[in-house]
């Protein structure tokens, strides 16, 4: 089953959901702001994407600046993303052992 870490207030996240709907693909939504991923879940998703935390952190969020995360190491970034999930880029679409940040939404095709 495909899982989407989704923020309904984000147009890019809504675009990803719309893309899946248009393709007729079933998925499960995880409103990750309401149900933040654990440190282990973030590490797992990063591994599935073959990315580092810095690749998916939202640097323009005020909490990024408040916590002075510019020089933070990998573990500190992952901890911050778990504690403050709005730091996580969206939407993240997970399919088994693969995942992508669906920006643009056509990146979803890479994991189908």
Rosetta constraint file for C-alpha pairs under 8 A:
AtomPair CA 1 CA 26 HARMONIC 7.24 0.50
AtomPair CA 1 CA 27 HARMONIC 6.04 0.50
AtomPair CA 1 CA 28 HARMONIC 7.13 0.50
AtomPair CA 1 CA 95 HARMONIC 6.52 0.50
AtomPair CA 1 CA 96 HARMONIC 7.36 0.50
AtomPair CA 2 CA 26 HARMONIC 6.95 0.50
AtomPair CA 2 CA 27 HARMONIC 4.64 0.50
AtomPair CA 2 CA 28 HARMONIC 6.13 0.50
AtomPair CA 2 CA 93 HARMONIC 6.93 0.50
AtomPair CA 2 CA 94 HARMONIC 5.57 0.50
AtomPair CA 2 CA 95 HARMONIC 4.68 0.50
AtomPair CA 2 CA 96 HARMONIC 7.32 0.50
AtomPair CA 3 CA 27 HARMONIC 5.57 0.50
AtomPair CA 3 CA 28 HARMONIC 4.74 0.50
AtomPair CA 3 CA 29 HARMONIC 5.84 0.50
AtomPair CA 3 CA 30 HARMONIC 6.86 0.50
AtomPair CA 3 CA 93 HARMONIC 5.81 0.50
AtomPair CA 3 CA 94 HARMONIC 5.11 0.50
AtomPair CA 3 CA 95 HARMONIC 6.65 0.50
AtomPair CA 4 CA 17 HARMONIC 7.93 0.50
AtomPair CA 4 CA 27 HARMONIC 7.06 0.50
AtomPair CA 4 CA 28 HARMONIC 6.23 0.50
AtomPair CA 4 CA 29 HARMONIC 4.98 0.50
AtomPair CA 4 CA 30 HARMONIC 5.85 0.50
AtomPair CA 4 CA 91 HARMONIC 6.57 0.50
AtomPair CA 4 CA 92 HARMONIC 5.71 0.50
AtomPair CA 4 CA 93 HARMONIC 4.51 0.50
AtomPair CA 4 CA 94 HARMONIC 6.29 0.50
AtomPair CA 5 CA 29 HARMONIC 6.34 0.50
AtomPair CA 5 CA 30 HARMONIC 4.92 0.50
AtomPair CA 5 CA 31 HARMONIC 5.97 0.50
AtomPair CA 5 CA 32 HARMONIC 5.53 0.50
AtomPair CA 5 CA 90 HARMONIC 6.92 0.50
AtomPair CA 5 CA 91 HARMONIC 5.55 0.50
AtomPair CA 5 CA 92 HARMONIC 5.10 0.50
AtomPair CA 5 CA 93 HARMONIC 6.41 0.50
AtomPair CA 6 CA 13 HARMONIC 5.80 0.50
AtomPair CA 6 CA 14 HARMONIC 7.76 0.50
AtomPair CA 6 CA 29 HARMONIC 6.30 0.50
AtomPair CA 6 CA 30 HARMONIC 5.83 0.50
AtomPair CA 6 CA 31 HARMONIC 5.01 0.50
AtomPair CA 6 CA 32 HARMONIC 6.21 0.50
AtomPair CA 6 CA 90 HARMONIC 6.66 0.50
AtomPair CA 6 CA 91 HARMONIC 5.39 0.50
AtomPair CA 6 CA 92 HARMONIC 7.23 0.50
AtomPair CA 7 CA 13 HARMONIC 6.02 0.50
AtomPair CA 7 CA 14 HARMONIC 7.66 0.50
AtomPair CA 7 CA 31 HARMONIC 5.86 0.50
AtomPair CA 7 CA 32 HARMONIC 6.97 0.50
AtomPair CA 7 CA 33 HARMONIC 6.92 0.50
AtomPair CA 7 CA 90 HARMONIC 7.25 0.50
AtomPair CA 7 CA 91 HARMONIC 7.24 0.50
AtomPair CA 8 CA 13 HARMONIC 6.64 0.50
AtomPair CA 8 CA 14 HARMONIC 6.15 0.50
AtomPair CA 8 CA 31 HARMONIC 7.75 0.50
AtomPair CA 9 CA 13 HARMONIC 7.87 0.50
AtomPair CA 9 CA 14 HARMONIC 7.77 0.50
AtomPair CA 10 CA 14 HARMONIC 6.27 0.50
AtomPair CA 10 CA 90 HARMONIC 7.99 0.50
AtomPair CA 11 CA 15 HARMONIC 6.04 0.50
AtomPair CA 12 CA 16 HARMONIC 6.36 0.50
AtomPair CA 12 CA 90 HARMONIC 7.17 0.50
AtomPair CA 12 CA 91 HARMONIC 6.92 0.50
AtomPair CA 12 CA 102 HARMONIC 7.97 0.50
AtomPair CA 12 CA 103 HARMONIC 6.95 0.50
AtomPair CA 12 CA 104 HARMONIC 7.65 0.50
AtomPair CA 12 CA 105 HARMONIC 7.60 0.50
AtomPair CA 13 CA 17 HARMONIC 6.55 0.50
AtomPair CA 13 CA 90 HARMONIC 5.91 0.50
AtomPair CA 13 CA 91 HARMONIC 4.74 0.50
AtomPair CA 13 CA 102 HARMONIC 7.86 0.50
AtomPair CA 14 CA 18 HARMONIC 6.14 0.50
AtomPair CA 15 CA 19 HARMONIC 6.07 0.50
AtomPair CA 15 CA 105 HARMONIC 6.45 0.50
AtomPair CA 16 CA 20 HARMONIC 6.40 0.50
AtomPair CA 16 CA 91 HARMONIC 6.82 0.50
AtomPair CA 16 CA 102 HARMONIC 6.35 0.50
AtomPair CA 16 CA 104 HARMONIC 7.98 0.50
AtomPair CA 16 CA 105 HARMONIC 4.93 0.50
AtomPair CA 16 CA 108 HARMONIC 7.90 0.50
AtomPair CA 17 CA 21 HARMONIC 6.19 0.50
AtomPair CA 18 CA 22 HARMONIC 6.08 0.50
AtomPair CA 19 CA 23 HARMONIC 6.34 0.50
AtomPair CA 19 CA 105 HARMONIC 6.55 0.50
AtomPair CA 19 CA 106 HARMONIC 7.69 0.50
AtomPair CA 20 CA 24 HARMONIC 6.22 0.50
AtomPair CA 20 CA 25 HARMONIC 5.28 0.50
AtomPair CA 20 CA 26 HARMONIC 7.41 0.50
AtomPair CA 20 CA 27 HARMONIC 7.80 0.50
AtomPair CA 21 CA 25 HARMONIC 6.05 0.50
AtomPair CA 21 CA 26 HARMONIC 7.63 0.50
AtomPair CA 30 CA 35 HARMONIC 7.16 0.50
AtomPair CA 31 CA 35 HARMONIC 6.06 0.50
AtomPair CA 31 CA 36 HARMONIC 7.96 0.50
AtomPair CA 32 CA 36 HARMONIC 4.71 0.50
AtomPair CA 32 CA 37 HARMONIC 6.55 0.50
AtomPair CA 32 CA 85 HARMONIC 6.79 0.50
AtomPair CA 33 CA 85 HARMONIC 5.66 0.50
AtomPair CA 33 CA 86 HARMONIC 6.45 0.50
AtomPair CA 36 CA 82 HARMONIC 6.08 0.50
AtomPair CA 36 CA 83 HARMONIC 7.43 0.50
AtomPair CA 36 CA 84 HARMONIC 7.93 0.50
AtomPair CA 36 CA 85 HARMONIC 5.83 0.50
AtomPair CA 37 CA 41 HARMONIC 5.64 0.50
AtomPair CA 37 CA 42 HARMONIC 6.27 0.50
AtomPair CA 37 CA 82 HARMONIC 5.72 0.50
AtomPair CA 37 CA 85 HARMONIC 7.53 0.50
AtomPair CA 38 CA 42 HARMONIC 6.30 0.50
AtomPair CA 38 CA 82 HARMONIC 5.56 0.50
AtomPair CA 39 CA 43 HARMONIC 6.22 0.50
AtomPair CA 39 CA 78 HARMONIC 6.19 0.50
AtomPair CA 39 CA 79 HARMONIC 6.10 0.50
AtomPair CA 39 CA 82 HARMONIC 5.73 0.50
AtomPair CA 40 CA 44 HARMONIC 6.08 0.50
AtomPair CA 41 CA 45 HARMONIC 6.20 0.50
AtomPair CA 42 CA 46 HARMONIC 6.10 0.50
AtomPair CA 42 CA 78 HARMONIC 6.79 0.50
AtomPair CA 42 CA 82 HARMONIC 7.41 0.50
AtomPair CA 43 CA 47 HARMONIC 6.18 0.50
AtomPair CA 43 CA 78 HARMONIC 7.42 0.50
AtomPair CA 44 CA 48 HARMONIC 6.27 0.50
AtomPair CA 45 CA 49 HARMONIC 6.24 0.50
AtomPair CA 45 CA 94 HARMONIC 7.61 0.50
AtomPair CA 45 CA 98 HARMONIC 7.95 0.50
AtomPair CA 45 CA 99 HARMONIC 6.50 0.50
AtomPair CA 46 CA 50 HARMONIC 5.82 0.50
AtomPair CA 46 CA 51 HARMONIC 5.21 0.50
AtomPair CA 46 CA 52 HARMONIC 6.23 0.50
AtomPair CA 46 CA 53 HARMONIC 6.88 0.50
AtomPair CA 47 CA 51 HARMONIC 6.49 0.50
AtomPair CA 48 CA 97 HARMONIC 5.64 0.50
AtomPair CA 48 CA 98 HARMONIC 4.78 0.50
AtomPair CA 48 CA 99 HARMONIC 5.46 0.50
AtomPair CA 49 CA 98 HARMONIC 6.27 0.50
AtomPair CA 49 CA 99 HARMONIC 5.16 0.50
AtomPair CA 49 CA 100 HARMONIC 5.86 0.50
AtomPair CA 51 CA 55 HARMONIC 6.20 0.50
AtomPair CA 51 CA 56 HARMONIC 7.88 0.50
AtomPair CA 52 CA 56 HARMONIC 7.37 0.50
AtomPair CA 52 CA 74 HARMONIC 7.24 0.50
AtomPair CA 53 CA 57 HARMONIC 6.24 0.50
AtomPair CA 53 CA 74 HARMONIC 6.04 0.50
AtomPair CA 53 CA 77 HARMONIC 6.27 0.50
AtomPair CA 53 CA 78 HARMONIC 6.19 0.50
AtomPair CA 54 CA 74 HARMONIC 7.34 0.50
AtomPair CA 54 CA 77 HARMONIC 7.21 0.50
AtomPair CA 56 CA 88 HARMONIC 5.95 0.50
AtomPair CA 56 CA 89 HARMONIC 5.13 0.50
AtomPair CA 56 CA 101 HARMONIC 7.78 0.50
AtomPair CA 57 CA 77 HARMONIC 7.81 0.50
AtomPair CA 57 CA 81 HARMONIC 7.51 0.50
AtomPair CA 57 CA 87 HARMONIC 5.37 0.50
AtomPair CA 57 CA 88 HARMONIC 5.09 0.50
AtomPair CA 57 CA 89 HARMONIC 5.77 0.50
AtomPair CA 58 CA 64 HARMONIC 7.45 0.50
AtomPair CA 58 CA 86 HARMONIC 7.68 0.50
AtomPair CA 58 CA 87 HARMONIC 4.87 0.50
AtomPair CA 58 CA 88 HARMONIC 5.92 0.50
AtomPair CA 58 CA 89 HARMONIC 5.66 0.50
AtomPair CA 59 CA 64 HARMONIC 5.79 0.50
AtomPair CA 59 CA 65 HARMONIC 7.59 0.50
AtomPair CA 59 CA 87 HARMONIC 7.39 0.50
AtomPair CA 60 CA 64 HARMONIC 6.91 0.50
AtomPair CA 60 CA 65 HARMONIC 7.72 0.50
AtomPair CA 61 CA 65 HARMONIC 7.08 0.50
AtomPair CA 61 CA 86 HARMONIC 7.61 0.50
AtomPair CA 61 CA 87 HARMONIC 6.57 0.50
AtomPair CA 62 CA 66 HARMONIC 6.11 0.50
AtomPair CA 63 CA 67 HARMONIC 5.89 0.50
AtomPair CA 63 CA 84 HARMONIC 7.80 0.50
AtomPair CA 63 CA 87 HARMONIC 7.70 0.50
AtomPair CA 64 CA 68 HARMONIC 6.15 0.50
AtomPair CA 64 CA 69 HARMONIC 5.57 0.50
AtomPair CA 64 CA 70 HARMONIC 7.59 0.50
AtomPair CA 64 CA 87 HARMONIC 7.11 0.50
AtomPair CA 65 CA 69 HARMONIC 6.48 0.50
AtomPair CA 65 CA 70 HARMONIC 7.55 0.50
AtomPair CA 68 CA 72 HARMONIC 7.56 0.50
AtomPair CA 69 CA 77 HARMONIC 6.97 0.50
AtomPair CA 72 CA 76 HARMONIC 5.81 0.50
AtomPair CA 72 CA 77 HARMONIC 6.15 0.50
AtomPair CA 73 CA 77 HARMONIC 6.27 0.50
AtomPair CA 74 CA 78 HARMONIC 6.25 0.50
AtomPair CA 75 CA 79 HARMONIC 6.12 0.50
AtomPair CA 76 CA 80 HARMONIC 6.11 0.50
AtomPair CA 77 CA 81 HARMONIC 6.12 0.50
AtomPair CA 78 CA 82 HARMONIC 6.25 0.50
AtomPair CA 79 CA 83 HARMONIC 6.23 0.50
AtomPair CA 80 CA 84 HARMONIC 5.66 0.50
AtomPair CA 80 CA 85 HARMONIC 7.71 0.50
AtomPair CA 80 CA 87 HARMONIC 7.69 0.50
AtomPair CA 81 CA 85 HARMONIC 4.88 0.50
AtomPair CA 81 CA 86 HARMONIC 7.27 0.50
AtomPair CA 81 CA 87 HARMONIC 5.42 0.50
AtomPair CA 81 CA 88 HARMONIC 6.02 0.50
AtomPair CA 89 CA 101 HARMONIC 7.07 0.50
AtomPair CA 90 CA 101 HARMONIC 6.21 0.50
AtomPair CA 90 CA 102 HARMONIC 7.11 0.50
AtomPair CA 90 CA 103 HARMONIC 7.81 0.50
AtomPair CA 91 CA 101 HARMONIC 5.73 0.50
AtomPair CA 91 CA 102 HARMONIC 5.64 0.50
AtomPair CA 91 CA 103 HARMONIC 7.52 0.50
AtomPair CA 92 CA 99 HARMONIC 6.87 0.50
AtomPair CA 92 CA 100 HARMONIC 5.64 0.50
AtomPair CA 92 CA 101 HARMONIC 4.47 0.50
AtomPair CA 92 CA 102 HARMONIC 6.01 0.50
AtomPair CA 93 CA 99 HARMONIC 5.49 0.50
AtomPair CA 93 CA 100 HARMONIC 5.48 0.50
AtomPair CA 93 CA 101 HARMONIC 6.39 0.50
AtomPair CA 93 CA 102 HARMONIC 6.55 0.50
AtomPair CA 93 CA 108 HARMONIC 6.94 0.50
AtomPair CA 94 CA 98 HARMONIC 5.96 0.50
AtomPair CA 94 CA 99 HARMONIC 4.23 0.50
AtomPair CA 94 CA 100 HARMONIC 6.71 0.50
AtomPair CA 94 CA 111 HARMONIC 7.85 0.50
AtomPair CA 95 CA 99 HARMONIC 5.98 0.50
AtomPair CA 95 CA 111 HARMONIC 6.38 0.50
AtomPair CA 95 CA 112 HARMONIC 7.21 0.50
AtomPair CA 98 CA 111 HARMONIC 5.93 0.50
AtomPair CA 99 CA 111 HARMONIC 6.51 0.50
AtomPair CA 100 CA 107 HARMONIC 6.85 0.50
AtomPair CA 100 CA 108 HARMONIC 6.64 0.50
AtomPair CA 100 CA 110 HARMONIC 7.83 0.50
AtomPair CA 100 CA 111 HARMONIC 7.34 0.50
AtomPair CA 101 CA 107 HARMONIC 7.41 0.50
AtomPair CA 102 CA 106 HARMONIC 6.89 0.50
AtomPair CA 102 CA 107 HARMONIC 5.24 0.50
AtomPair CA 102 CA 108 HARMONIC 5.74 0.50
AtomPair CA 103 CA 107 HARMONIC 6.52 0.50
AtomPair CA 107 CA 111 HARMONIC 7.86 0.50
AtomPair CA 108 CA 112 HARMONIC 6.74 0.50
